[in-house]
């Protein structure tokens, strides 16, 4: 439907009757999101339609009035998703993301005795402003509700007066907000006089605003999370691990829980895993076309060992998950040994190690060989026994996928030698080693040409050993907008250093050559380093020079920002 030339008389005409009724029954903060989803129309177009239909004033840049609770009760602002904003005149200026109804006008007039002028803006801007002003989950922890509270809220009075119900709602809201913000982790960190909550978004920790009265619920919040994970709430001296299944309207999330005793109480970390958000193909990982061809070629080999390396949080498990999806065929029996099982994959036999009963990586791998597998994925090679069994399995007709903790691809060879694996076995079995990192992806909505001088970019590249031609106009930088929480970045992509040993490299492994010599020989053979891969992503406009330079400590981009050209 072309709204610009033939606008409907009512937004109801954009959806079916069932969808209309669902939107009507949905909390106000989700109404516009659902309308976008069902109508397949972008939010700015729908906002313009609602503005015209209900005679509202569009506004993206606004300032909340000082002490908004003195103007409207918090419960009213949260229920109606509206905020009092600065403006001239005797009227009360309110901004919302969904048109008001007559009941809203009556309630607000009865509270404030002022005529209301309504403004409309994006739902994300309204929600972010509410969270920034009052804190995530602020409505859940209100100690009381005003006597003149709304009819629609009266039935919830008992729940909000009950502390347990308030904490349950607060924890749910914190997790739901993390899901909306695409956070991978939530950290509840106790302090002397309160608690700090931080999300890890695109690799960075982001503190969230919290209600002022949160301190009195500190212990109750910790207990609630432990109850959800079926942990012992009376045990506060030892670390505990658990997991919960968290459901939202759109997806089910597997949340891994870890508790750890600290000076001021238990620190709790939640790792959020969503099956639907995991990449379904190698290309979704962010691999360059040539790297994808190299990986697929190695995965098609009938036997051998493929290793992914990198520090914790570099995406190794996600890469192996994509690899297994690629080779998951009816004629192949794929079995895994993991700790823990992070991503469930259909028609693959996945096993969780359990050291308490003697089911370690090594013992599970020894027994799994009797299960007639074609492909084996070992979550991590941690010791000599696991390494020996994995390599010998790869030499006896199995394709083995696993991970190691090393900084680069050539370092994996030396790591195996340090585990006292014979070099000739390593040379005979290794088919591919991938070192990887995750870098932030530029937000497509606000990325702008960086404006660096050619001399500055050349200096940066020289410092990390890259000799390449470029156009400064093709190098973009982050700016920030409401689509990316003003960070300039949205999501992450992988960069890869792929070592495929040729005959010369295999000879060097047998001769126990150093990692540096193997690295240099691999580059001569066409291996692209992590920095080179990142540079390719910079040239494609997918990331920034800042992310490239983070992979090398010799030069810091921020210290040289004065090299920017005038706009």
C-alpha positions in Angstrom: 0.0 0.0 0.0 1.3 3.4 -0.9 0.6 5.6 2.1 2.0 8.7 0.5 -0.5 8.8 -2.4 -3.4 6.9 -0.9 -3.4 7.2 2.9 -5.9 5.0 4.8 -8.6 6.6 7.0 -7.5 4.7 10.1 -4.4 2.7 11.1 -6.9 -0.2 11.7 -7.1 -0.5 7.9 -3.5 -1.6 7.7 -4.0 -4.8 9.7 -6.6 -7.6 10.0 -9.3 -7.5 12.6 -7.5 -10.1 14.8 -4.2 -8.1 14.6 -6.1 -4.9 15.4 -7.6 -6.4 18.6 -4.1 -7.7 19.6 -2.6 -4.3 19.2 -5.4 -2.7 21.2 -4.8 -5.1 24.0 -1.0 -4.7 23.9 0.8 -2.3 26.4 1.4 1.1 24.8 5.2 0.7 24.5 4.7 -2.2 22.1 1.8 -1.0 20.0 3.8 0.8 17.4 6.3 -2.1 17.1 3.4 -4.5 16.5 1.8 -2.2 13.9 5.2 -2.0 12.1 5.5 -5.8 12.2 2.0 -6.6 11.0 1.6 -3.8 8.4 5.2 -4.3 7.0 5.5 -0.5 7.0 8.5 1.4 8.5 8.1 3.3 11.7 8.6 6.9 10.3 5.8 6.4 7.7 3.4 5.1 10.4 4.3 8.0 12.7 3.4 10.4 10.0 0.1 8.6 9.4 -0.7 8.7 13.2 0.3 12.4 13.4 -2.1 13.4 10.7 -4.9 11.1 11.9 -4.9 12.3 15.5 -3.6 15.9 14.9 -0.3 15.4 16.8 2.9 17.3 16.6 6.0 15.3 15.5 9.1 15.8 17.6 12.4 13.9 17.7 14.6 16.2 19.8 13.0 16.9 23.2 14.0 17.7 26.8 12.0 16.3 29.7 10.8 18.8 32.3 12.7 19.0 35.5 11.3 16.8 38.3 8.6 15.2 36.1 7.2 13.3 39.1 5.9 16.6 40.5 3.9 17.1 37.3 2.5 13.6 36.7 2.6 10.5 38.9 5.2 8.0 37.7 2.5 5.3 37.3 0.7 7.5 34.9 3.8 8.2 32.8 4.6 4.5 32.7 1.1 3.3 31.9 0.6 5.8 29.2 4.2 5.9 28.0 4.2 9.7 28.1 6.6 12.4 29.4 6.2 16.1 30.2 8.6 18.0 28.0 9.8 21.6 28.0 7.7 24.1 26.1 6.3 27.6 26.2 2.8 28.7 27.4 0.4 27.6 30.0 -0.3 24.2 28.4 1.1 20.9 29.5 3.3 19.5 26.7 3.3 15.7 26.7 5.2 13.4 24.3 4.2 9.8 23.5 4.7 7.2 20.9 1.1 6.2 20.5 -2.0 8.5 20.1 -3.8 9.3 23.4 -7.4 8.4 24.0 -10.1 10.4 25.8 -9.5 8.6 29.0 -5.9 9.7 29.0 -6.9 13.3 28.5 -9.4 13.1 31.3 -7.1 11.5 33.8 -4.2 13.9 33.1 -6.5 17.0 33.3 -7.9 15.8 36.6 -4.4 15.5 38.0 -2.8 18.6 36.5 -5.7 20.9 35.7 -3.9 22.0 32.5 -4.8 21.7 28.8 -2.6 19.0 27.2 -0.8 19.5 23.9 0.3 16.1 22.5 3.5 15.4 20.7 4.5 12.1 19.0 7.9 10.5 18.6 9.6 7.2 18.0 8.9 4.5 20.6 12.6 3.8 21.1 13.2 7.5 22.0 10.3 7.5 24.5 11.5 4.3 26.2 15.1 5.4 26.3 14.1 8.7 27.9 12.0 6.9 30.5 14.8 4.5 31.4 17.3 7.3 31.6 15.1 9.4 33.8 13.7 6.8 36.1 15.8 3.7 35.6 15.1 0.3 34.0 12.2 -1.4 35.8 11.3 1.7 37.8 7.6 0.9 37.7 8.1 -2.5 39.2 9.8 -1.3 42.4 7.4 1.6 43.3 6.6 1.2 47.1 3.1 2.4 46.7 0.5 3.6 44.2 -1.3 6.9 44.3 -4.9 6.8 45.7 -6.2 8.2 42.4 -4.4 5.6 40.3 -5.9 4.6 37.0 -8.7 2.1 36.7 -6.6 0.0 34.4 -4.0 -0.3 37.1 -6.2 -1.0 40.1 -6.3 -4.8 39.6 -2.5 -4.8 39.8 -2.5 -3.0 43.2 -1.9 -6.1 45.3 1.0 -7.3 43.1 2.8 -4.0 43.4 2.4 -3.8 47.1 3.9 -7.2 47.4 7.7 -7.0 47.4 8.2 -10.5 45.9 6.0 -9.6 42.9 7.8 -6.3 42.5 11.2 -8.0 42.4 10.0 -10.7 40.0 8.7 -8.0 37.6 11.9 -5.9 38.0 14.1 -8.9 37.1 11.9 -9.7 34.1 12.1 -6.1 32.9 15.9 -6.0 33.2 16.2 -9.1 31.1 13.6 -8.0 28.5 15.4 -4.7 28.1 18.7 -6.5 27.6 17.0 -8.6 24.9 15.7 -5.5 23.2 19.1 -3.8 23.3 20.8 -7.0 21.9 22.9 -7.5 24.9 24.9 -10.7 25.3 25.5 -10.5 29.0 23.9 -8.9 32.1 26.0 -8.3 35.2 24.5 -7.7 38.6 27.4 -6.3 40.7 27.0 -5.6 44.4 28.4 -2.4 45.9 28.7 -1.1 49.4 25.6 1.0 49.2 23.7 -0.5 46.4 24.0 -2.6 43.2 25.2 -1.8 39.7 23.7 -3.5 36.6 25.6 -3.4 33.3 24.8 -4.8 29.9 27.5 -6.1 27.4 26.4 -4.7 24.1 28.6 -5.2 21.0 31.5 -6.2 23.3 31.4 -3.1 25.5 29.9 -2.8 29.0 27.1 -0.3 29.3 25.8 0.8 32.7 22.0 1.1 32.9 20.0 3.7 34.8 18.3 2.2 37.9 15.5 3.3 40.3 16.7 5.2 43.3 15.0 2.8 45.7 16.8 -0.3 44.3 19.2 -0.6 47.2 16.5 -2.0 49.5 15.8 -4.8 47.1 19.5 -5.8 46.6 19.3 -9.2 48.4 15.8 -10.0 47.1 17.0 -9.5 43.5 19.9 -11.9 43.9 17.6 -14.5 45.6 15.1 -14.1 42.8 17.7 -14.9 40.1 19.0 -17.9 42.0 15.5 -19.2 42.4 14.9 -18.9 38.7 18.1 -20.9 38.0 17.2 -23.5 40.7 20.3 -22.6 42.7 20.8 -22.9 46.5 19.7 -19.5 47.8 21.2 -20.1 51.2 24.7 -20.8 49.8 26.5 -17.5 49.5 30.1 -18.5 50.1 30.7 -20.6 46.9 30.2 -20.0 43.2 27.2 -21.6 41.6 26.2 -22.2 38.0 22.8 -22.7 36.5 20.5 -21.9 33.6 17.0 -20.7 33.0 14.7 -20.5 30.0 13.4 -17.0 29.4 10.4 -16.5 27.1 9.3 -13.4 25.3 6.6 -12.9 22.7 9.2 -13.3 19.8 11.6 -16.0 21.0 12.8 -18.3 23.7 16.2 -17.5 25.3 18.5 -19.8 27.1 20.2 -17.8 30.0 23.3 -19.2 31.7 23.7 -18.0 35.3 26.9 -17.7 37.2 27.2 -16.5 40.8 30.4 -15.5 42.6 31.0 -14.2 46.1 32.5 -10.7 46.4 33.2 -8.2 49.2 29.7 -6.7 49.2 27.6 -9.8 48.2 27.2 -12.1 45.3 28.0 -11.0 41.8 25.7 -12.6 39.2 26.4 -12.8 35.5 23.8 -13.8 32.9 24.8 -14.9 29.4 21.9 -14.6 27.0 21.7 -17.0 24.1 19.0 -16.8 21.4 18.9 -19.6 18.9 17.1 -17.4 16.3 19.8 -14.8 16.3 22.7 -17.1 15.6 24.1 -17.1 12.1 22.8 -19.8 9.8 25.6 -19.5 7.3 29.3 -18.9 7.2 28.7 -15.7 5.3 26.6 -14.4 8.1 29.7 -14.5 10.3 31.1 -11.6 8.3 33.7 -13.7 6.3 35.1 -12.2 3.2 34.2 -14.3 0.0 37.7 -15.8 -0.3 37.8 -16.8 3.4 34.4 -18.4 3.0 35.7 -20.5 0.1 38.7 -21.6 2.1 36.6 -22.7 5.0 34.1 -24.6 2.9 36.9 -26.3 1.1 38.4 -27.5 4.5 34.9 -28.5 5.8 34.4 -30.8 2.8 37.5 -32.9 3.6 36.7 -36.4 4.9 39.1 -36.2 7.8 41.6 -33.9 9.5 41.4 -31.4 12.4 40.1 -27.8 12.1 40.9 -25.4 14.9 39.5 -22.0 15.8 41.6 -19.9 18.1 41.2 -16.6 20.0 40.5 -15.2 23.4 37.3 -15.7 25.4 34.4 -13.9 23.7 35.9 -13.8 20.2 33.1 -15.9 18.7 34.8 -19.3 18.4 31.7 -21.3 19.5 29.5 -19.3 17.1 32.0 -20.1 14.2 31.9 -23.8 15.0 28.1 -23.7 15.2 28.0 -22.2 11.7 30.4 -24.8 10.4 28.3 -27.6 11.7 25.2 -26.2 10.2 27.1 -26.0 6.9 28.0 -29.7 6.9 24.9 -31.0 8.6 23.6 -33.5 6.1 21.4 -36.7 6.5 24.3 -38.9 5.4 26.7 -37.5 8.1 26.6 -38.4 11.7 27.8 -35.4 13.7 28.5 -35.6 17.5 29.6 -32.9 19.9 31.2 -32.7 23.3 30.6 -29.3 24.9 30.8 -27.4 28.1 28.2 -26.1 28.1 25.9 -26.7 25.1 25.4 -23.1 23.9 23.5 -23.5 20.6 21.2 -26.4 20.0 21.4 -27.7 16.4 18.7 -29.9 14.9 19.7 -33.5 14.0 23.1 -33.3 15.7 24.0 -35.4 18.8 25.2 -33.0 21.4 26.7 -34.0 24.8 27.4 -31.9 27.9 30.5 -32.8 29.8 30.1 -33.5 33.5 33.4 -33.7 35.4 31.5 -34.7 38.7 30.8 -38.1 37.2 34.0 -38.4 35.3 32.6 -37.4 31.9 35.5 -35.1 30.9 36.4 -34.0 27.3 38.9 -36.7 27.1 36.7 -39.6 28.4 33.7 -38.5 26.4 35.9 -38.3 23.2 37.3 -41.7 23.8 33.8 -43.2 24.1 32.3 -41.2 21.3 34.7 -42.8 18.8 32.7 -46.0 19.4 29.5 -44.3 18.2 30.5 -44.4 14.5 30.7 -40.6 14.0 31.7 -38.9 10.8 32.3 -35.5 12.4 33.2 -34.7 16.0 33.1 -31.3 17.6 35.1 -30.9 20.8 34.3 -27.7 22.6 37.8 -27.0 23.7 41.2 -28.8 23.7 42.4 -28.2 27.3 44.9 -30.9 28.0 47.3 -33.3 26.5 45.0 -36.3 26.7 42.2 -34.5 24.8 44.6 -33.2 22.2 46.1 -36.7 21.6 42.7 -38.4 21.2 41.4 -35.6 18.9 44.4 -35.7 16.6 44.4 -39.5 16.4 40.7 -39.4 15.6 41.4 -37.0 12.8 44.0 -39.4 11.5 41.7 -42.4 11.5 39.0 -41.0 9.2 37.1 -38.4 11.3 36.7 -34.7 10.7 37.4 -33.0 14.1 36.5 -29.5 15.0 37.7 -27.8 18.1 39.0 -24.6 19.8 42.2 -23.4 21.4 43.1 -20.3 23.4 45.9 -18.7 21.4 46.4 -15.2 20.0 47.0 -16.1 16.3 46.8 -19.1 14.0 50.4 -20.1 14.0 50.4 -20.0 17.8 48.0 -23.0 17.8 50.8 -25.2 16.4 53.2 -24.3 19.3 50.4 -24.7 21.8 49.9 -28.3 20.7 53.6 -28.9 20.8 53.6 -27.5 24.4 51.1 -30.2 25.2 53.7 -32.7 24.1 52.0 -33.7 20.9 54.5 -35.0 18.4 55.1 -32.5 15.6 54.8 -35.1 12.9 51.3 -35.9 14.2 50.3 -32.2 14.1 51.7 -31.8 10.6 49.7 -34.8 9.4 46.4 -33.9 10.9 46.0 -30.1 10.8 43.9 -29.0 7.8 43.1 -25.5 8.9 43.6 -23.1 11.8 41.5 -20.0 12.2 42.4 -17.1 14.5 39.5 -14.7 15.0 38.3 -11.6 16.7 35.0 -9.7 16.8 34.9 -6.0 15.8 32.0 -3.6 15.9 30.0 -3.0 12.8 29.3 0.6 11.8 25.6 1.7 12.1 24.4 2.1 8.5 21.9 4.8 9.6 24.5 7.3 10.7 28.0 6.3 9.4 29.7 9.2 7.7 32.9 9.7 5.8 35.8 9.9 8.3 37.6 12.8 6.8 41.1 11.5 7.6 44.0 12.8 5.7 45.8 10.4 3.3 49.0 10.8 5.3 47.3 9.9 8.5 45.8 6.7 7.1 49.1 5.7 5.6 50.8 6.2 9.0 48.2 3.9 10.6 48.6 1.2 8.0 52.4 1.4 8.1 52.3 0.9 11.9 50.6 -2.5 11.5 52.5 -3.6 8.4 49.8 -3.1 5.7 50.8 -1.9 2.3 47.8 -1.2 0.2 46.2 1.5 -1.9 43.0 3.2 -0.8 40.6 6.1 -1.3 40.0 8.2 1.8 36.5 8.9 0.7 35.7 5.2 1.2 36.7 5.2 4.9 33.8 5.8 7.2 33.6 6.7 10.9 31.0 6.3 13.6 28.7 9.2 14.5 25.7 8.0 16.6 21.9 8.1 16.3 18.9 6.7 18.0 19.2 3.5 16.0 22.5 2.6 17.7 22.1 4.2 21.1 24.4 7.1 19.9 27.4 4.7 19.8 27.8 4.8 16.0 28.0 1.0 16.0 25.3 -1.7 15.7 26.2 -5.4 15.9 29.6 -7.1 15.4 31.3 -9.0 12.6 34.2 -11.4 12.7 37.7 -10.9 11.3 39.7 -14.0 10.5 43.3 -15.2 10.0 43.1 -18.5 8.2 46.2 -20.7 8.1 46.0 -23.7 5.7 49.3 -25.5 5.9 51.1 -26.2 2.6 53.9 -28.7 2.3 56.5 -26.1 3.3 54.6 -25.2 6.5 54.2 -28.9 7.3 57.9 -29.3 7.0 58.5 -26.4 9.3 56.1 -27.9 11.9 58.0 -31.2 11.8 61.2 -29.2 12.3 59.7 -27.5 15.3 60.0 -24.0 13.8 58.9 -21.0 15.8 55.4 -19.6 15.5 56.8 -16.4 14.0 58.5 -18.3 11.2 55.4 -20.3 10.5 53.4 -17.1 10.5 55.7 -15.4 8.0 55.7 -18.4 5.7 51.9 -18.6 5.8 51.7 -14.9 4.8 54.0 -15.7 1.8 51.5 -18.4 0.9 48.6 -15.9 0.9 47.4 -15.9 4.5 45.5 -12.7 5.4 46.3 -11.5 8.9 43.7 -10.3 11.4 44.7 -6.7 10.7 44.6 -7.2 6.9 41.1 -8.7 7.2 39.9 -5.8 9.3 41.4 -3.4 6.8 39.3 -5.0 4.1 36.2 -4.5 6.2 37.2 -0.8 6.6 37.4 -0.4 2.8 34.0 -2.1 2.4 32.5 0.5 4.9 31.6 -2.2 7.4 33.8 -0.9 10.3 36.0 2.0 11.3 39.7 2.7 11.5 39.3 2.8 15.3 38.2 -0.8 15.3 41.1 -1.7 13.0 43.7 0.0 15.3 42.3 -1.8 18.4 43.9 -4.9 17.0 47.3 -3.3 17.4 48.7 -1.4 20.4 51.3 0.5 18.5 49.0 3.4 17.6 45.9 4.7 19.2 43.4 6.4 16.9 41.9 8.7 19.5 45.3 10.2 20.3 45.6 11.2 16.6 42.1 12.5 16.1 43.5 16.0 15.4 44.6 14.7 12.0 40.9 14.9 10.8 40.2 17.2 7.9 37.8 20.1 8.3 34.3 19.0 7.2 
